[in-house]
């Protein structure tokens, strides 16, 4: 009789036994960021800009994410985010609404009409401005920022000043400004700097003036101005061939996984020049109500997953107390490694929440309503997605018969029969078939 190996059983099947006892709450879950874990950089009646806390400040598990920041931009209809540039590369994705993005180059400019799912890379130092061209719907944009000066920190440089930040023209001396514009300083001051030159006590003492200064970040504009900005704008395009500078849409290609329970769209650095230098993939996942994204893990990529719309639940499997183990001495870590236990990290998901999935950590997502997710994969090149259940792409089904005999308590035939019970791939009904048959109260949404 073959001797069964218990260690693989503990690692592979411990999700069922140990994780049912050892589950982390949201407060103790280092992988989960509630939507309120954001710092408001700017807010007025026209919109807001918010920045998620640094990943590496939450846990040492995310040291490889110390140079990545997530920023959300939201604006009302017919508003404009004024020109600025940043010392960071940006990957901009439209989550909701319709926008006009203008990108400036030394000798020309490119203007694009953007809609939901449109994505574009803005290289560090690119001057750009963004308008909400919709008459009724708010614009919501997500930016993944990769700073080029200081890890995890980036600076915005504004052409026009506001209460929070001066125009960078104010940093130059009078002599340099006069020579640069070949004009008297009084004229330069009147045209470019007059508002920012108000004394601090004047700004504090005049409520109306202060409000005017605040609106200099996101301002209201007219329909006529929107139409003027839209002239010669390139419509959002779903080309199959990616450009080095134009927007691309996550739905420009067919989904890589799709069935009646969900769709999975992805653009990888191998197929897109804008993502290649940053070694990032971008994906969009739709999970129907009552459905499940089957358990899987990424071989190399750490995924920053953002909830765009809907509700659900994520289960991520790591090692028990792996966050605390980092502070132990090497000999203690070696001792702990001899008794590996898995840990389930479980969190409810709603709009604006963020989950970080480290490479090789298995996870699954259950949708309690139609759920829409956006993902950024860091270290994406040559990443492989390994599913642990399902009819197709199931890496466990590739294990040879003699190994199945010694790795699992059941026989190889029993393992194969269990794996074949799931006829779906990638997405499936979240309710097992046996339980659906056994209860008249359970109704499938499909």
Protein Blocks (a to p, Z undefined) as FASTA:
>chain_A
ZZddfklmmmmmmmmmmmmmmccdfklmmkbccfklcccfbdcfkbccdddddfklmpmk
lmmmmmcccddddddehiacddddddddcddddfbdcdddddddfkbccdddddehiacd
ddehiacddddfbfkbccddddddddfkbghiacdddfbdcfkbccfklmpcfklmmmmn
opafklmmmmmmmmmmpcfklmmmmmklmmmmmmmmpccddfklmmmmmgopacddddfb
dcfkbccdfklpccfbdcfkbccddddfklomklmmnopacddddddehiacdddddfkl
ccddddfbdcddddddddehklmmmmpcfklmmmmmmmccdddddddddehiacdddehi
acddddfbdcddddddehkgopacddfbdjehplklmpcfklmmmmpmbdfklmmmmmmm
pmbghiacfbdfklmmmpmkbccfZZ
